[in-house]
Amino acid sequence: MSNNLINPNNWIDLYSDYLFNYTIVRVNDKEIAEDLVQETFFAGLKSMKNFKGEASERTWLISILKRKIIDHYRKTNSKKGKAEIRITYNENNESEGDWLEENVSDPFDKTAEDTMVNNELGEAIFNCLTKLPKKQAVIFKMKTIEGIETEDICNELNITASNLWVIIHRARTAMADCLKENWF
């Protein structure tokens, strides 16, 4: 396939809501999600010549968006451990005013207890996954953990979307029950 099969004039109408919903679940911030979708459209415009037509336009845009989300988190995580300084103006009656420096707490600063809880939860999830029937575990990992698109999973496993969602529902229910029993 060639570039003439891509129509960027329709991207906003066709894909903006889907891309936004995909992003907001992953970044949990409306403004960041909107920015990432916009960056995806710009990157798509810049790399239209690289579109080979091996996937649908939407799947191609999602793959660009996934890289944008990863880059966002890399950038955010690279700021970990760097102290932020806030400078505020303090006016009192005896002088013309002072500028004060304050250290701002690092929102990414994790305690040993936080790390331990995350590790325990990860182990509990892994253990619960091993208790699922093989097909449920595979589909749950693909959809929920790896974030693979429904259409791609259905094509790879030769199942319908309805079947996929029934399997996902059963897996999530079993995982929730297992976690309640073994982790909480």
N, C-alpha and C positions, 0 to 999 in steps of 0.2 A: 504494500500500500504506500501511497505517497502523501505529501503534504496537503494536496487538494481535498483529501477526505477529512481533514481537521477543519473545524469551523469555530474559531475563537469568538466569533460574534455571538454564538449561542451559549458559550460556557457559563455565563452568569445565570441565565435563565434555566439551563439544564442541570448545572452541577453545584451552584453556590450553596444551596440549602444542604445538600448531601455532604459536601466537603466541610461546611461549618459544623454540622451535627457530628461528623466523624471526629473533628478536631476538638470541639468543646468537651467531649467525653475524656479526651486525653490530656488537655491542659487546664481544664476547669477555670478558664478566665475568658470572658466574652471578647475583650479587646485583643488579647493575644491570639485567640482563635480567628478573629476577623483579619488580623494582620497576617497570620500564617496562610490563610486562604488567598488573600491578595498576593502575597509573595509567590504562592503556587501558580496563580494565573500568570504573573509576570515571568516566572521561570519557564512555564509552558510556552509562552509566546517566544521567549528567547531560544528555546530548544525545539521549536516545531520541526526543524529540518531533521532532528534525530528520531522523530516518531516513525516507527517502522510498520505500524499497523498490526503488530502481532497480538495486541490487546485492544480492548475498546478504549475510546477516548477517556472515559471516566476512570477506568483502571489505570491508565497512563498518568492521569492527573493525581490519582490517589498515591501512586508510587512516588511522584514528586513531593506531594504533601507529607508522606511518611518521612522522607529525608529532611524536610523543613522542620517537622516536629522533633526529630532526633537532634538536628542542629540547635534548635531552641533549648532543649534540655542540656546539651553539651555546653552551650554558652552559659546557661544558668548554673550548672554544676561547676564550671571553671571558676566561678566567683566564690565558691565555698571557701571558708576560712579567711577570707579577706575582710578585715574590719572596715565597716562603713563609718564615716565620721559625719556627724551632723553639726552644722554651725548655726547657732541661734543668736539673736540679738537680745541682750538683756539691758533694759533701761531702768536705772534707779535714780533717785532724787539727788544723790551726791555727785554723780559724774554725768558725762554726756552719753554714756552707754558703753557696754562691753560686748565683744563677740565671744561666745563660749563654745568650746568644742566638747561634744559628747560622743562617746562610743555608742553605737547602735547595736543591739543584739543581733547576732547572725541567725536569720530564720532557718538556716540549714544546719545549725549546730545540733548534732544529735548526741544524746547522752549514751552511756554504755547500756543503760536500761532500755532505751529506744532500740538500739541495735540488737539487743538480746531478744526483745519482743518480736522484731521483724524476722530474725532468724528462726525463732520458734514457730511463728506463723508460716514461714516458708516451708519448714519441715512438715508442719501439719498439713498444709495444702498438698505437698508432694505425697505424703502418706495416704491422704484421702484419694488422690488421683489413682494411686495403685490399686485401690479397692473398687474402682469403677470397672464396668465391662470394657474390654479393649476398644471397641468402636466408640463408645461414649467418651473415653479418656482421650482418644486421638482427636475427635471432633471438638471436644471442650478445649484442649490445648490449642488447636489450630485457630479457633474462633476467639476464645476469651484471652488466652495468653499471648499468642502470636499475632492476633489481630488480622488474620487473613479474611478476605472478603467472602461473603456467603456464596456468590457466584463461582469463585475460584474453588472453594471447598466442594461445592456440589459437582463441579466438572471433574475434579480430581478423584472424588470418591464415588462418582456416578450415582448420586442421590438427588432427590428433589429438595427444594428450599423448605417445603412443609416438613419433610422428614427430618431435615437438618434441625429445624427449630424445635421439633418434638424431642429429638435426641439432646439438644442443648438444654431444654427445660428439665428433662429427667436428670441430666448430669448435674446441673446447678442445684436441683433439689437434693440429690444424693450428697453433693459436696457440702451444702449447707448443713444437712443433718449430721454428716460425719464431723464437720468442724465444731458444731455445737457439742457433740459428744466427746471429742478428743482435744479440743483446744480451749474452749471457753471455760 
